Amino acid sequence: MRRSEKGPRRKSEAGVAAIQYAALVAGVTATVLTASSGHWDLPTLAVIICLTVCSELTSVHTGVSYVSGSLLGMMLAAVLLGGAPAAVVGALTIVVGWLRLREPAMSFRNNLVDYIWFPLISGVAFEKAVHALQLGPGDSAYYLLAFGAFVLGLGINVLIVSIYEAWRSDEPLVRKVQDVIGPVLPSELFSALLTVGAVYLTIHAGTVALALFGVVLVVFQYLVGALLLSKRRAIDMERMATTDELTGLPNRETFRERLQSEIDAVERPEEAFAVMLMDLDRFKEVNDTLGHHYGDQLLKQLGPRLAECVGPQGMVARLGGDEFAVLSGRAHGTDAYTDLANLLLEVTQEPLVVDELSLELSASIGVARFPQDGDDAHQLLKCADIAMYAAKASQTGITVFTPEHDRHSLRKLNVVADVRRAIDSTEMVVHYQPQIGLGDMRVHGAEALVRWQHPELGLLPPSAFISAVEQTGLIGPLTRHVLDRSIEQAADWWHSGRKLSVAVNLSVRNLLDRDLPSDVEKMLGNHDLPPDALQLELTESMITSDPDRALATLMRLNRLGVRISVDDFGTGYSSLQNLKRLPIDELKIDRSFVTQMLRDENDLIIVRSTVNLGHDLGLRVIAEGVEDQATLERLSALGCDLAQGFHISRPMSSDAFDKWLSAARWGKGELTPVSSIPRVHRGLKTVGRAV
């Protein structure tokens, strides 16, 4: 029996290697010292070597160890020839096995120590016992001693393997002994009986009979091995068909079958249970930032945690990706389900350690109840899925399904189905909200805002469809559509003598799109618009979620000459280190601070601090949400560079924007392009207004 090299390793390998080398030297020395007492019958030794090597080459892997008739061959050598010849057979067996399996050095050394010492000790012990008891082949006790020698050798073999495995896994030795001997004990005891029979046959019928026995044994082992291998493959196939390989949890199909079984087993209406779908929040960012290895390890650790939380009365399954399904036990009242869902959230939020890096997750859970929300597996899973997306959209963590969620989901699905058609037609339109400079009160540019001119529902704002589109692959085509229309409009302004910039919002998926910079460059070239007339706006969370990938994309855009703005500044968790190293040109103060700054001292402090911070970093600062003249004047006094809001103008179509420009009181006469505002070079500290 040899142990396969799987599982964790400890760091004290050097000390263990020294022990192994010492044991090898001692084993070789003992073999040499006892060689003279051995019976070096070369024909018998050659037959036993052939038997042992052939058994080794056809050994069967049980999943944790290799089992073959090689132990029988070595014990035959120990009984018939003595300890030293048996040790030679054992060493040769391990060398042949290494040539076949190419085991790691430490595992090879351990097996070599094992296969030298246990046949050597068994052979010497058998010889000493026979001599002390004055027994011969004609005595029944002689064959009982042969059986005892096999058991002794097996015990030493198991002990050496178990000590090594206990060291590697840092588990108790007793448990490892049970793990090693448990699966193979019946077959090894049968081998002990075969050894006794082979000894009797050889003594009474000679070496030729032993050779025939060896041939039959190897053929038998091959057939049994093929049978065991087929059985193991069938078990593996069944396991793969019913469980998730990464987490060991049941898979989607197994969960669906269990759910349907629970439904069929319900006999009384009051026997209720819940189905929950759980999706990890921002898990994709872990894979994108740290790599799929970290994501896999997180899922591998989280799965058993969730299963332990639910208990044997329920079930936890991994449906794929970062989505889990939970079947609760039967309970009365919604409180029991929400208590379990809260417990699942708490377990998910506990730190997980991967490669000494502590990571924290969060999740969104949708709950569907039987029988209120559905009376079959498909309906319950659908309702739980709808509730889960509602929880994710509202950021509440847990949402229990209601019929209103279903109507909302259907509308969302209809919206997504129509988006591609709307992009290809003229339904997706762009409106423009002016941005004025607070130093000269002239229009410097506009923010492009997409609207959906729906043929049945009328003009829809982004809030009606953007969140749904962002969950699909359509956010890329939609952003490119808005970019192309906005760049085309800005080019029209420039060619008519109005040097205005245009700002376009990006989503996190756009920022991770490696083709975005080349697409932007192509659009600018097609419409003959200077790159610095385009401003791309992104939120703080988009930067902090994956700074390295964001930096790569933004640096390429910066090299084109495109300006970058951080939108909704102050509502996220920006790192000043990220703001310093990213090629940002502008900070946009979120409207939630601007609209209340004259009534809330804290908001005023935030606005003033942001203006100063932006200028100290060499950035322009724009305030959005300006809804009255007093706010506009206060922003100007604080040194804010640009402003936009309803007090200046609501978003409007391109035609309405042109008419507004002609009639606007903002900057009568020649308009000042945003590119004419001097940029504060990075690294220079400014005081007051950056103009």
N, C-alpha and C positions, 0 to 999 in steps of 0.2 A: 504494500500500500504506500503510495506517494501522494503528497499534498500538492495541489495546483497553486500557482502563484496568483492569487486574487485577494483583494482587500487592502486596507491601509497599512503603512509601514511606520515604524517608530524611528526616532532619530539616532538611536544607539547602535547603528549597524556596525560601526567599527569594532566595538567591544564584542558583539556576537560573532563577527567574522574571526576575531582572534581566538575565541573559544572553539569555533568550528575547525580552524587550522590545527589547533592543539589536539582536538579529538581525532582528526585525521592522522596526524603523526603518531598518536598513541595507538590508533587502530592498526596502522601498517606495522608498527613495532610489535604489537601483540600477535599479529598474524605471522610475522617472521619467526618469533620466539616459539610459537606453537606448531610451526610447519612440520617439524620432525615427528610429531605425534599423529599427524594426519595420514590417511590411507590414499596415496596418490595413484589410484587405479585410473589410468588415462582413458581407456575406452568408456568406463562408467562416467568419468568426469566430462568427457566430450559429449555424451548423450545428454547429461543433465544440463550442460551449458546450452546445447541446441534447444532443449525443452524450455529452459528459462528465457533465453533470448527471443525465441519465437512467441512465447507467451507475452513477453514485454511488448513486442511489436504489434500484437493484436489486443493490447489492453483496452479496457472500456472505461471511459470517463463518466463518473456518476453525477458530475456537476460540482463536486467538491474535492474528489480524489480519484486516483487511477487505481483500478482493481484488475489484477491479472493472476495467472497461474505461476508467476515468477516466485511468489512466496513459497509455493509448494516445491518448486525446483530447488530453491536454496535450502529448505528444510530436509529435502531428500539428501542433498549434499552433506548437510550437517550430521544426519544420522548415519549415512552409509560411508562417508569419507572423512568426516571430522570437521572441526571448527575452521581451520585455516583454508582448506579447499572451498568450504561454503562461503567464507569471506571473499575469496577470489571471484566466485560466481556472482556474489552480490555486487561487488565493485564493477564487474564487467556489465552486469545488467543495467546499472545506473548510467554508465558511459554510453551504452547503446540507446538507452532512453533519452539521454541528452542530445545525441545526434538526431534523434527523431523530433523532439519537442523544442529544443533550444531554450531550455528554462533559464531564468536569471541566475547569475553566479551564486547568490546567497542560497537560493532554493536548491541549486545543484549540489553545493557543498553540504547542505543539511541532509539531503537524500543520500549522498555518498557516505557520510558518517553513519547514518542509519543502517544502510545496507552492508556496511562492513561489520559493524558491531553486533547487530542482533543475530545474524547467522553464526558469527564467531562464538558468542556467548552460548547460544543454544547448542552448538556442536560440542564445545568443551564440556558444558554441563551434562549433556547426554553421555559423553564418553566417561566422565568421572562417575556418574551414577551407575552406569552398567558395570564399571570396574569394581566399584564399592560393593554392589549387590551381587557381583559374580553372576551376571545374567548373560544368556546367549540367545541367538535367533530361535532356538527351540522353546524358549520360555514365553508364556503369555505376557508376563510383566515387561518383557523387552519391548513389546509393541505398545504397551501402555505408556512406557517411558518415551517412545517415539511420539505418541500423541501429546505427552506433556512437554516435550521439547518444542513442538510446534506452537503450543499455547504460550510457552515462555517467550519464544521468538516473536510471536504476534504481540504479546504484551509490551515487549521492549520497543517494537516498531511503533505501536500506537503511542507510547509515552514520548518518544523522541519527536514524532510528528506533532503531538499535542502541545509539547513545550514550545516548539517553534511557532505554532499557530497562535498560542496564547500570547507570546511576545509580540507577534505582528499585529494582532487585533486588540491587545490590551484588555483581554477578557479573562475570567477565572479559568485556571487549568482544569478544574473538574468539569466545567461546562464544555470545554474543548475536547476533553477525553470522550464525553458523551457524544458530541457532534461527530467525532472521527470514527468511533467504533460502531455507533448505532446503525448506520446504513449498511455496513459490510459484515457485521458479526455472523449472521447465518451462513453467508457464502464462505467465510473464512473457516468456520467450524467444519463445514462440508469439505473444504480443502484439507483440513487436518485428518479427516477420515480417509480421504484419497491418498494422503501421504503415507499413512499406516499401511494401506493396501499396496501402494507402490513399493514400499520397503519389503513387505512380505513377498511380493511378486519377484522383485529383483533377487532377493536372497535365494529363493527356491527355483526360479526359472532363468536367471541370468540376465546379462545386459541386453540381449536381443529382445527379451520380453519387456524390459524397461523402455527400449526404443519404441516398440509398438504401442506401449501405454502412452508414451509421450505424444506420438502422432495422434492417437485417438483424443487425448486431452486437449491438444492445440485446436483440432478441428471442432471439438465440442465447445471450447471457449469461444472460438470465432462465431459459431452459430448462436450461442447465448449472447455474445456481445452484439451481434446484429439485431437480435430480438430486443435487447435492452435499449439499444440505440433507437430502434424504431419506436419503442414505447416512449422513450424520453422525448423524441421529436413530436410524437402525437400529443404528449402532455404540454410541450412548449407551444405547439400550434393552438391547442385549446386555451392555454393561458394568454397567448397573444390575441386570440379572438375575443377574449372576455375582459382583459385588463389593459390598462395603460402602461406601456413598457417603462416610461420614465418614473412615474410616481408609484406604480404598483396598485393604484386604485382601479376600480371597475371602469370600463369605458362606456361610451355613449349607448351602445346597443344593450349592454348588460343592465345599465341603469333603466333604460326604457322597458325592458322585460320585467325587472323587479317592480317598477312603478305600476305596470299593468297587472302584475300579480297581486300587488297590494289593493288595487282597485277591485279586482275580482273577488278578493277575500273579504271585503267589507260586507257585513250582514245587516248592520243597523245604521240608520241615517246619522246617528250621533257619533259614529266612529269616523272621525275626521283626521286628516293629516295635511301636511303642506309640502309643496315642491318649491325649492329655491334654486335660482340660478345666480351664481356669483362670478363677477368679472373683475379682475385686478385693475386698478387705476394706474395709468402711466407705466404699465409693465413694459410696453414697447421701448420706452426710453431706457430701461435697464439693459435690454438687448442691444440697442443702438449705441449706448454710451460705454458699457462695460463688456459687451460681447455675449453671445448666446450661452457660453459656458456658465456665466453667472445666473442668467435667467433659468437655465435648466436646473441648476443646483437649488435655486430658490423654490421652484416648483416641487422638486424632489423632497425638500424639507417641509414645505407647507402641506403637502398632501396628507402625510400621516398625522399632522397636527389637527387638521380638519376632521379626519376620520375618528380620532380619539375624542374630539369635542362632541361629535354627533352620537357616538356610542353604537353598540350592536343592534339596537332597535331600528336604526335608520341606515342610510347609506350615503357615502360621498363618492362621486365619480368625476373623473376629468373628461370633459367633452372635447377638449382640444385647445391648443394655445394656452391662454391664461384664464380659461372659463371652466368653472366647476359647477356640478349639479348636486343638490343635497335633497335627500328624502328624509323628512322628519319622522319620528315615531308618532303614534296616534295620541292625540291630546284634545282637550276641550278649550275653545276660546282662542282668539287671535293673539292674546298676550303670550301664550306658550310659544307660538311661532316667532314672534318678534323677539322674545327673550333668547331663543336659540340663534336667531339671526344676529342679534347684538353680541352674543358670545362668539360667533364665527368672526365678526368684525374685530373683536378684541384679540382673538388668536392670530388673525391675519396681521394685525398691527404690531404684534410682538417682534422685536428685532430678530433677523435671521443673519447668521454669520457664514460668509463664503470666503475662503482664503484669507481669514483674519480681517475681513472687511464687513462691518456691521451695516445691514441694509434694512430699511423699513418699508412696508407696503401698506396700501389702503385698498379698499374694494367697494363695489356697489352690488347690492343684493336685491333681487326681485322675488317676491313671495306670491305664490298662487295656492289657493286652498281647495281641497277636495271636501265636499262636492260643490261648494258655492261657485267656483270659477271654472269648473269643467268636470266631466265625468269619464274622460278617457285620457290616456297618456299624452296624445298629441295636443289636445286642447290645453291641458295643464302646463305643459312645457312652453307652449306658445304664450300663454298668459304670464308665466314667470319671466319669459324673455322680454315681453313688453314692459313689465314692471321694472325689470333690471335696467333697461335703457332709460326709463323714466327716472330711476334713482340716480343714474349717472348724469343725466341732463340737469337734474335739480340739485345734485351734489348733496343729497340727504343721507347717503349711505344705504338706507333701507327703504323700499317702497312696497306696500302691499297692493296687489292688483285691484283695480276698480274698472267698471265698464267704460268710464270716461277715458282711461288710458288706452283702451282698445280703439275707440273712435279717433283719438289723437294719433295713434300709431298708423291707422289706415290712411289718414290724411297725409302723414309724413311719407308713407310709402308711395302714395300717389304723387306727392311733390317730387320725390327723388326720381320716379319713373319719367316725369315730364321734363326734368332739368336738361337732359341731353338734347331733347328736341328744342327746348327754349334757347340753348346756347347756339344751336345750328341755325335758328331762325332769328328774328329781330326782337324777340320778347325780352331778352336780357338787355336792359338799357343801363346807361351810366349817368348819374346825376353828379353835380359838382357844387361843393360848398366853398365859398371864397375864404381866403386867408389874407389878412392885412398885416402890414408892418406897423408896429406901435411907435416907431420913430418918425415916420412920415405919413402915417394913416393912408397909405396907398395899397392897392391890391397887388400882392406878390405872387399869388398862385391859388390853387384850389385842391381840395381833397376829392378824389373820385370815389363815389359810393354806388354800388350796384343796386339795381331795383329790378323786380320781375314784373313786367307788364303782362300779367296772366289774362288769357282771353275770357275766363269766366269769373275769376276772383278779383280782378282789377290789379292795381299797382301794389305789389307786395314788398314790404321792407326786408332787409337781410335777415332779421330775426325770425322771419317766417320760414326760411328755407336753408340758411347757411349751416346751422348746426346739423341738419340732416345730411347735407351735401358733404360736410367734412368727414362724415363716417363712411363715405364711399370713395371710389377712385375718381369722382367727378370734380373734386376741388381743384385739381391741376388744370383741366380744360377750362373751368370757369374763371380761374385767376388769369390764365393766358388771354381769354376773351376780354376781360376787363382791362388788362394791361394794353392789349392792342388797340382797343377803342380809346383809352385814355391817352396813349402816346399819339394816336392819330389826331385827337382833339387838340392836344398841346401843340402839335406841329402846325395845325391850322392857325392857332393863336400866334405862334411865332412868325409864320409866313405873312400874317396880316399886320405885323408890327407890334403885337402885344407879347412881350417877352415874359410869359407866365410859366410857372412850374406846375406840375401835377403830382399829387401824392396818391399812391395806391397801396392798399393794405394787403399783406401777405398772411398766409396761415402757416402753422408749424410744418405741415407737409410740403408746402412750397419751399420753405427754407432748407429742407433736407433733400430737395430735388437737385441733383447734380447738373441737370440740363438747364436750370433756370437762368444762369448768367449768359449762356450762349443764346438762349431764346430771346432774352432782353436785348442783347447786342444786335440780334437780327432785326427785331422790331424797330429799334432806334434807327438803324440803317435804312430800313424800308421806308420810314416816314421822314427821314432827314431831320431828326430832332437831336439837339445837343444832349449828351448824357446827363449833365448837371441840371437839366430841366425836369428830370424824373426823380421823384422822391419815393422810396419804398419804406413802408411803415410796418414794424413788427413789434410784438408785445414783449414785456420783460420775461415772461415764462418761456417764450420760444427761445430766448437766448440762454437762460439758465438751465433749461432742460437738457441741452446738449451743446455746451459752449464750443467744443472742438469742431464739430461739424458745422455749427453756425458760423464760426470764424472762417472756415474754408470757403463757404459760399459767399459770405459777406466780403471777404478779401477780393474775390474774383469780381464781384459787382463794383467794389471800390476802385479796382484797377480800370474798370470801364469809365469811371467818372460819375457813376450813379450815386445819389445821396441817400443816406440811411437814417431813418428816424425811429426812435423808441416810443411806441404809442402807449397810452394809458399808464404813463410813468407814475410810480408811487403805489400802485395797487398790487404789485407782485413782490418778489423777493430778490431784487437785483443784487448782484455782487459788484462792488465798486471795482474789483479787479477785472471783471468782465467788461464793465463800461470803459475802463481805461484801455484795454487791449483790443477791443473791437473797433472797427473803422466807422464809428457813429458820428453823424453830423448834427443831430438834433434830438432834443428831448421834448415830448409832448405831455404836458401835465394833464392828468385825467380830469374829466368834467366833474366828477364827484367832489373834488377839492375846490374847483374854480367856482361853481355855482353857489357854494356856501361860505366862501372866504370872507365876505363882508359881515356875516352873521355868526361865524364860528372862528374864534381866535386860533384854534388848533389848525384848522384848514388854511388860514392865512399864513401861519408859521410854516406849514408844509410847502405852500406855493412859493413863499419867499426863499426858503432853504433850497428848493429845487432850482429856482432861477440862479441863485448863487453857485450851487453845485455845478449846474450846466456850464455856466460861464467859466468857472475855475477849471473845468475839464476841456475848455475850448469848444463848447457846443452852443448852437442856437437853442432857444427855448420857445416853444409855442404853447399857448393855453387854449384848450377847447372848452366849449360849454359856456361861452360868454353870452349872457342873456340880458344885460342892461348896460347903460352908459357908465354907471358908477363903477361897475366891475372892470370895464374896459380902461377907465382912467386909472384905477388902482394898479392894474397890471402894468400899465405904462410907467407909473411912478416906481414900481418895483424893478423896472428894467427888463421886463419880458420882451422878447423880440417880435413875436408874431401872435396873432389871435384869430380864432374862428368861433362862430356860434350863431344862434338865432337872432341876436341883436344886430349882427352884421347881415346875415342872410341865411335862410334855410337852403338845403340842397335843392338844386333845380336842374332841368334838362340843359343840354348844351345851347339850344336856341334861346331859352329863357336867360341863361347865364350871359350870353352876348348882349341881350337887351338890357340886362341889369347893369352890365359894365358901362354901357353908354349913359345910363341914367343915375348911376350910383354917386353918392356924395363922397365916397371914399376915394381920395386922390384924383380929383378932377384934372384932366389934362393927361400928360404923358405918364404911363404906368412904369413902375420900377420893378425890374425882374429880380427874383429872389437871388439869382446868381451874382447880382451886383452888390449884395450885402457882403462886406468883407468877412472872410472866415477867420476865426481866431485859431492860430496854429497850435497844434497839440504840443503841450509842454510849456506854453507861456501862460502865466496867470494874469487874469484881467480883473479889474475892479470896476464895479458898476455895470453899465450896459455894454454888451458886445456888439458894437456897430462899426 
